[in-house]
């Protein structure tokens, strides 16, 4: 299994939960990482998006396609 690298920025907590559920059901290794920092009271989320989905490089294209379809619906 490769190193986990950033695949895409997640726009909000709802999108994060949905993509996480889809990837779990499809057995795609991943990590959803929030940009929230209590020290900065969520400032980074305002600038950079809610967070990011991370995964081994061999899964990036598949995850981007899933995320694209999710955002269309």
C-alpha positions, -999 to +999 in steps of 0.1 A: +000+000+000+014+034-010+018+065+010-014+085+016-014+117-004-040+144-008-066+135-035-090+164-033-103+192-010-136+184+007-161+214+008-180+206+040-187+181+067-217+165+049-196+159+018-169+144+040-192+120+056-208+109+023-175+103+005-161+085+036-192+062+036-189+055-002-151+047+001-157+024+030-184+005+012-161+001-018-131-010+003-110+019-010-082+028+015-085+065+025-084+090+053-106+121+056-087+149+073-104+180+087-085+214+085-103+225+117-080+238+144-094+248+177-064+271+183-074+291+152-112+286+156-117+271+121-098+299+102-081+274+080-114+259+070-126+293+057-095+296+036-088+261+025-121+242+025-134+218+052-107+193+048-092+168+024-095+131+014-061+113+014-054+080-002-026+059-019-019+073-054-032+043-072-068+052-060-067+089-068-084+088-101-112+065-088-118+087-058-119+119-080-145+103-102-166+093-072-163+128-058-172+144-091-204+122-094-213+131-058-210+168-065-232+165-096-260+150-077 
